[in-house]
């Protein structure tokens, strides 16, 4: 399972949040927020280490399709 959310990227939401009292910094933090999650069923092997969000897709492709991509984030030393 792969999931990501790009945060708030529409101006009406941006402006509404400013209107109700959020600061520009708070709005921009939400604007740029990204939530990523991956769950690999136990029968397919679990990761022993945290996976950088930049590498989630690479990990899944390498594991289930073939070793095609180098890791960019925390796992780059492997």
Buried (B, 14 or more C-beta within 10 A) or exposed (E): EEEEEEEBEEEEBBEEBEEEEBEEEEBBEBBEEEEBEBEBEEEEEEEEEEBBBBBBBBBBEBEEEEEEBEBEEBBEEE
